[in-house]
Amino acid sequence: MVVREDKKELILDKAVGIFAENGYYKATTALIAKAAGVTQPYVFHFFKNKEELFIAVIDRATKRIYEAFSGVEASSDRLMDTMGHAFLDIMKTHKDEIILVMQSHAIFEEVIRYHVREKFRSVHELVTEKLKAAGSTNPEAGASQFLGTGFLITVAEVLELPQLLCFE
């Protein structure tokens, strides 16, 4: 059974690359299967369709983000910076996944949009709770600002425009 789970993870890994390179609409399960070295029916053994596969990719990526932020312990004056560094660490190791998450809101498939909305809501709530526990006077606004900065970091990375990140 370990081999099946390994193949599923391989399919997810290759799907990240294919989605990142081609975008959701141009990526096909055939391309993903070829990249993973499996047949297209084997991809469908694990994932009902492309939407389900994409959602699995998004779930894995947002889980990384959620776990990274959950694990941050810092004083109130260092919390945002520490979580920001956790985000940058994920960007270094799983760049394509993070870019997909940050672009996923632009996919018009209703089931994907709803799923992504819930993932972003969950991360926002986590950051809000972290800020609240740290004594922030306006944790909701701080969480929104933090997520907005994450979007800006991702845009700067995608466009190779580090000068967008000129803030203290």
Backbone bond lengths (Angstrom), bond angles and torsions (degrees), N, CA, C in turn:
res aa  C-N    CA-C-N  psi(-1)  N-CA   C-N-CA  omega(-1)  CA-C   N-CA-C  phi
1 M - - - 1.448 - - 1.528 112.70 -
2 V 1.299 117.69 -24.84 1.458 120.56 179.15 1.526 110.38 -61.05
3 V 1.330 116.94 -36.70 1.462 121.20 -178.84 1.526 110.18 -61.66
4 R 1.340 117.48 -42.08 1.474 120.48 179.07 1.522 111.31 -61.27
5 E 1.322 116.98 -45.57 1.463 119.96 179.83 1.520 110.61 -66.03
6 D 1.337 116.49 -36.87 1.465 119.71 176.52 1.526 110.41 -62.22
7 K 1.335 116.93 -41.78 1.472 120.97 178.58 1.519 110.74 -65.67
8 K 1.317 116.47 -38.73 1.469 119.69 178.03 1.524 109.59 -62.43
9 E 1.325 117.50 -45.08 1.462 121.26 177.91 1.522 111.27 -63.81
10 L 1.331 116.83 -38.64 1.465 120.97 177.21 1.528 110.12 -62.49
11 I 1.321 116.48 -43.06 1.467 120.60 177.71 1.530 110.10 -61.03
12 L 1.332 116.39 -44.30 1.472 119.70 177.70 1.523 111.26 -62.06
13 D 1.337 116.70 -44.01 1.471 120.50 178.79 1.524 111.10 -58.96
14 K 1.306 116.51 -46.18 1.467 120.50 -178.53 1.524 110.81 -70.76
15 A 1.331 116.94 -33.76 1.462 120.58 178.00 1.529 110.54 -62.19
16 V 1.318 117.08 -38.77 1.469 120.46 177.83 1.518 109.64 -56.52
17 G 1.325 116.39 -49.46 1.464 120.64 -179.32 1.515 112.99 -62.73
18 I 1.317 116.43 -43.52 1.471 120.74 -179.00 1.527 110.39 -66.82
19 F 1.329 117.69 -45.28 1.467 120.38 177.94 1.527 110.49 -62.92
20 A 1.326 116.92 -41.69 1.473 120.25 -179.40 1.525 110.94 -65.22
21 E 1.308 116.83 -40.37 1.472 120.75 -177.34 1.523 112.46 -75.52
22 N 1.329 117.04 -38.97 1.459 121.30 -171.79 1.519 114.98 -107.05
23 G 1.323 117.31 -13.53 1.456 120.30 -172.22 1.518 109.38 80.22
24 Y 1.307 115.95 163.14 1.465 120.20 -176.68 1.526 111.90 -60.35
25 Y 1.306 117.04 -45.26 1.457 119.90 -171.76 1.527 113.90 -72.89
26 K 1.312 118.25 -30.99 1.461 120.36 -179.86 1.526 112.90 -91.78
27 A 1.305 117.14 -15.95 1.468 120.48 176.39 1.531 107.93 -71.67
28 T 1.307 115.21 140.43 1.467 119.81 177.44 1.525 109.05 -126.16
29 T 1.318 114.61 156.24 1.466 118.00 176.32 1.522 110.08 -66.51
30 A 1.316 117.74 -26.35 1.470 120.57 176.32 1.534 109.99 -65.40
31 L 1.325 117.65 -43.91 1.470 121.02 177.38 1.526 110.91 -62.83
32 I 1.307 115.68 -41.26 1.467 120.44 -179.72 1.525 109.96 -66.09
33 A 1.320 116.96 -44.15 1.463 120.76 178.67 1.527 110.45 -60.01
34 K 1.312 116.96 -45.53 1.462 121.04 179.82 1.531 110.69 -60.79
35 A 1.327 116.44 -44.92 1.462 120.49 -179.92 1.530 111.49 -62.81
36 A 1.335 116.28 -34.20 1.466 121.36 -179.03 1.528 112.36 -84.83
37 G 1.325 116.41 -9.44 1.463 119.52 -179.51 1.517 112.97 72.93
38 V 1.333 115.65 31.30 1.468 121.10 177.60 1.524 108.18 -128.68
39 T 1.301 115.57 172.63 1.461 119.63 177.07 1.526 109.59 -84.94
40 Q 1.323 115.13 157.92 1.468 119.38 178.20 1.535 110.85 -61.34
41 P 1.339 119.73 -41.57 1.471 118.37 176.34 1.539 112.68 -59.27
42 Y 1.329 116.69 -30.24 1.465 118.85 178.03 1.535 110.66 -67.95
43 V 1.328 117.21 -36.15 1.468 120.56 174.73 1.530 108.71 -60.79
44 F 1.329 116.12 -43.40 1.467 120.39 -179.49 1.526 112.40 -70.37
45 H 1.307 117.58 -15.23 1.464 120.97 173.28 1.530 109.99 -63.97
46 F 1.325 116.18 -35.35 1.458 121.40 -178.34 1.524 113.43 -96.82
47 F 1.321 116.02 -31.90 1.471 121.06 -173.77 1.518 109.10 -131.40
48 K 1.328 116.62 126.65 1.464 122.03 -175.64 1.528 112.51 -59.33
49 N 1.346 116.21 -36.84 1.457 120.95 -177.24 1.531 109.19 -161.11
50 K 1.305 116.18 -178.88 1.465 120.95 -178.80 1.527 111.34 -63.11
51 E 1.319 117.87 -38.38 1.467 120.99 178.44 1.522 110.66 -57.92
52 E 1.323 115.88 -47.75 1.464 120.34 -178.89 1.524 111.13 -63.32
53 L 1.306 117.14 -39.04 1.462 121.70 177.23 1.532 110.36 -64.33
54 F 1.312 116.86 -45.30 1.467 120.52 178.80 1.523 110.53 -62.04
55 I 1.316 116.77 -43.05 1.461 120.60 178.41 1.522 110.59 -61.44
56 A 1.323 118.07 -38.40 1.465 121.05 177.49 1.529 110.90 -63.74
57 V 1.328 116.77 -38.09 1.464 121.06 176.34 1.531 109.93 -63.89
58 I 1.323 116.42 -45.57 1.463 121.37 179.56 1.526 110.83 -64.55
59 D 1.323 116.74 -40.82 1.466 120.34 178.36 1.525 111.21 -60.41
60 R 1.312 116.41 -45.26 1.464 120.37 -179.23 1.530 110.16 -62.80
61 A 1.310 116.72 -43.33 1.467 120.69 -178.51 1.530 111.49 -68.22
62 T 1.320 117.38 -44.59 1.467 118.70 -179.16 1.526 110.77 -69.42
63 K 1.320 117.19 -28.99 1.468 120.05 174.81 1.528 109.77 -62.75
64 R 1.321 117.21 -41.41 1.474 120.39 177.24 1.529 110.73 -60.48
65 I 1.312 115.64 -44.86 1.463 120.46 -179.60 1.531 110.13 -63.58
66 Y 1.313 115.72 -48.46 1.466 121.46 -178.04 1.527 110.51 -59.91
67 E 1.324 116.71 -46.93 1.464 120.39 -179.75 1.526 111.49 -64.31
68 A 1.333 116.53 -39.47 1.467 119.55 179.20 1.529 110.29 -62.86
69 F 1.332 117.48 -45.97 1.455 120.68 -179.62 1.534 111.13 -69.41
70 S 1.320 116.90 -37.53 1.470 120.52 178.68 1.523 111.44 -60.97
71 G 1.318 115.99 -36.32 1.457 120.84 -177.47 1.511 115.45 -79.30
72 V 1.313 117.34 -5.22 1.468 120.40 -177.90 1.522 109.49 -76.39
73 E 1.307 114.59 125.94 1.458 122.12 172.51 1.516 106.31 -124.42
74 A 1.310 116.74 118.18 1.466 120.36 -178.86 1.516 109.23 -156.25
75 S 1.309 115.17 159.41 1.458 120.35 176.34 1.525 108.97 -67.41
76 S 1.298 116.41 161.28 1.464 120.40 -176.10 1.529 112.54 -57.71
77 D 1.326 117.31 -34.06 1.462 119.42 -179.26 1.528 112.98 -78.38
78 R 1.334 117.81 -11.48 1.473 121.67 -179.02 1.535 112.87 -115.82
79 L 1.312 117.25 -4.41 1.465 120.84 -173.25 1.527 112.91 -59.40
80 M 1.321 117.28 -51.96 1.475 120.69 -177.96 1.528 110.46 -61.14
81 D 1.314 117.39 -44.86 1.469 120.25 179.02 1.521 111.39 -62.92
82 T 1.318 116.72 -42.03 1.466 120.34 -178.51 1.527 110.60 -65.87
83 M 1.324 117.13 -42.75 1.470 119.65 176.29 1.522 110.16 -66.55
84 G 1.320 117.33 -37.27 1.463 120.90 176.91 1.522 111.64 -61.12
85 H 1.310 116.56 -41.24 1.474 120.16 177.54 1.531 110.97 -67.11
86 A 1.331 116.28 -35.70 1.468 119.77 176.28 1.534 109.78 -62.40
87 F 1.327 116.05 -40.80 1.467 120.43 177.92 1.529 110.76 -64.39
88 L 1.324 117.05 -44.85 1.471 120.63 179.18 1.530 111.44 -62.99
89 D 1.329 116.96 -35.41 1.470 120.03 176.67 1.529 110.86 -63.20
90 I 1.326 116.14 -41.26 1.471 119.28 177.48 1.526 109.87 -66.42
91 M 1.310 116.92 -39.50 1.473 120.30 177.46 1.523 110.72 -58.48
92 K 1.322 117.08 -37.89 1.463 120.29 -179.56 1.522 111.54 -68.57
93 T 1.314 117.34 -39.52 1.465 120.63 -174.07 1.529 114.17 -93.44
94 H 1.322 117.39 -24.28 1.472 121.57 -176.32 1.530 110.39 -138.91
95 K 1.298 115.64 49.13 1.469 122.22 -174.13 1.529 112.77 -54.11
96 D 1.333 117.55 -50.41 1.470 119.61 -177.28 1.524 111.71 -61.08
97 E 1.324 117.38 -39.54 1.468 119.86 178.41 1.524 111.09 -61.86
98 I 1.310 116.32 -45.30 1.463 119.98 -177.63 1.531 110.37 -66.00
99 I 1.305 116.18 -41.05 1.467 119.19 177.81 1.525 110.23 -61.73
100 L 1.332 116.92 -41.74 1.468 119.40 177.48 1.524 111.45 -60.97
101 V 1.323 117.37 -43.19 1.465 120.48 178.75 1.524 109.83 -60.69
102 M 1.317 116.22 -46.20 1.462 119.92 -175.75 1.531 112.73 -71.10
103 Q 1.324 117.49 -18.62 1.463 120.52 177.56 1.527 112.31 -100.75
104 S 1.313 116.65 -10.62 1.464 120.77 -172.14 1.526 113.49 -63.94
105 H 1.312 118.21 -22.88 1.466 120.24 179.26 1.530 111.32 -65.48
106 A 1.319 117.60 -17.50 1.464 121.60 -177.18 1.532 112.79 -88.00
107 I 1.305 117.63 -1.69 1.472 120.62 178.14 1.527 108.04 -83.81
108 F 1.315 116.03 130.01 1.459 120.29 -170.87 1.523 114.72 -88.81
109 E 1.314 117.94 -4.25 1.471 119.76 177.91 1.528 107.75 -64.54
110 E 1.316 116.18 123.77 1.462 120.72 -172.58 1.522 113.20 -57.52
111 V 1.331 117.84 -43.09 1.460 120.71 -177.88 1.537 110.76 -64.77
112 I 1.308 116.88 -36.17 1.469 120.63 177.94 1.528 109.67 -71.65
113 R 1.300 116.71 -46.88 1.465 120.19 -179.13 1.526 111.09 -59.14
114 Y 1.317 117.42 -43.84 1.465 120.92 178.46 1.523 110.18 -61.99
115 H 1.322 116.78 -45.50 1.462 121.56 -178.86 1.531 110.92 -62.06
116 V 1.309 116.19 -45.99 1.462 121.46 -179.82 1.533 110.13 -63.74
117 R 1.314 116.42 -40.20 1.476 120.60 177.81 1.526 110.00 -56.99
118 E 1.328 116.63 -44.45 1.463 120.36 -179.91 1.527 111.77 -66.48
119 K 1.307 117.38 -36.30 1.471 120.96 178.40 1.529 110.44 -66.51
120 F 1.315 116.92 -45.04 1.460 120.11 178.58 1.536 110.43 -65.34
121 R 1.323 116.82 -39.75 1.469 120.51 177.63 1.533 109.84 -59.92
122 S 1.308 116.69 -43.08 1.462 122.04 -179.15 1.534 111.74 -63.07
123 V 1.323 116.40 -45.20 1.467 120.05 178.85 1.529 110.07 -66.19
124 H 1.330 117.12 -41.79 1.470 120.59 177.98 1.523 110.38 -60.07
125 E 1.323 117.04 -44.12 1.462 120.71 179.06 1.524 111.11 -62.91
126 L 1.324 117.44 -40.45 1.464 120.77 178.18 1.527 110.82 -61.74
127 V 1.316 116.50 -48.85 1.467 120.26 -179.59 1.529 109.86 -63.47
128 T 1.324 116.82 -40.21 1.462 120.42 177.19 1.525 110.50 -59.13
129 E 1.325 117.38 -46.54 1.469 121.21 179.60 1.523 111.70 -63.71
130 K 1.329 117.23 -38.88 1.470 120.94 177.37 1.534 109.80 -61.53
131 L 1.312 115.52 -45.57 1.466 119.96 -179.55 1.528 111.38 -67.19
132 K 1.330 116.17 -39.45 1.466 120.81 178.33 1.532 109.65 -61.39
133 A 1.332 116.31 -45.81 1.466 120.91 179.89 1.527 111.49 -64.01
134 A 1.331 116.03 -28.67 1.469 120.57 179.80 1.525 112.02 -83.67
135 G 1.342 117.39 -2.77 1.455 120.65 176.62 1.515 115.20 90.69
136 S 1.327 117.60 18.27 1.461 120.83 178.06 1.523 110.21 -60.63
137 T 1.329 116.27 140.79 1.461 120.26 179.67 1.528 112.42 -76.33
138 N 1.332 118.07 -25.29 1.458 121.72 178.36 1.535 108.47 -141.23
139 P 1.341 116.48 75.50 1.461 119.79 -173.54 1.529 114.51 -63.94
140 E 1.331 117.94 -32.64 1.466 119.92 179.59 1.527 110.45 -65.22
141 A 1.323 116.31 -45.12 1.465 120.05 179.09 1.524 110.47 -66.07
142 G 1.310 116.75 -39.04 1.466 120.41 177.96 1.518 111.36 -62.71
143 A 1.333 116.40 -41.12 1.461 120.61 178.49 1.526 110.54 -65.10
144 S 1.312 116.84 -41.58 1.473 120.29 177.68 1.517 111.00 -63.16
145 Q 1.314 116.52 -43.15 1.458 120.46 178.03 1.535 110.61 -63.32
146 F 1.315 116.36 -40.42 1.463 120.85 179.69 1.536 110.74 -63.01
147 L 1.332 117.02 -46.80 1.466 120.06 178.62 1.526 111.12 -65.12
148 G 1.317 116.96 -39.05 1.467 120.45 176.89 1.518 111.35 -60.75
149 T 1.312 116.55 -39.13 1.463 120.48 177.13 1.523 110.41 -65.02
150 G 1.329 116.41 -37.65 1.470 120.28 176.28 1.521 111.63 -60.92
151 F 1.328 115.95 -40.93 1.465 119.33 175.52 1.520 110.97 -62.38
152 L 1.307 116.85 -44.66 1.461 120.75 179.78 1.526 111.24 -62.10
153 I 1.313 117.01 -42.73 1.467 120.75 177.04 1.522 110.27 -58.89
154 T 1.319 116.32 -42.71 1.471 120.63 -179.21 1.519 110.69 -66.40
155 V 1.325 117.81 -43.61 1.468 121.06 177.77 1.529 109.90 -60.93
156 A 1.317 116.80 -45.14 1.466 120.52 179.22 1.523 111.15 -60.35
157 E 1.312 116.29 -38.04 1.470 121.22 179.01 1.527 110.92 -68.22
158 V 1.326 116.79 -48.29 1.466 121.16 -178.44 1.528 111.02 -62.22
159 L 1.321 116.18 -43.31 1.462 120.49 -176.33 1.527 113.20 -87.86
160 E 1.325 115.84 -1.56 1.466 121.20 -178.00 1.525 110.25 54.05
161 L 1.331 114.54 50.95 1.467 122.87 179.64 1.533 109.91 -124.96
162 P 1.325 117.67 71.69 1.469 118.74 -178.48 1.523 112.95 -61.61
163 Q 1.318 117.56 -20.20 1.463 119.59 179.22 1.528 112.62 -65.88
164 L 1.314 117.91 -13.47 1.472 120.02 174.19 1.517 111.50 -68.12
165 L 1.314 116.46 -18.32 1.465 120.84 -173.78 1.535 111.85 -100.80
166 C 1.296 116.13 46.61 1.472 122.08 -179.17 1.513 109.79 -96.99
167 F 1.305 116.59 74.46 1.443 120.68 176.15 1.514 108.39 -146.20
168 E 1.300 115.37 162.54 1.483 119.88 -174.24 1.496 111.28 -103.56
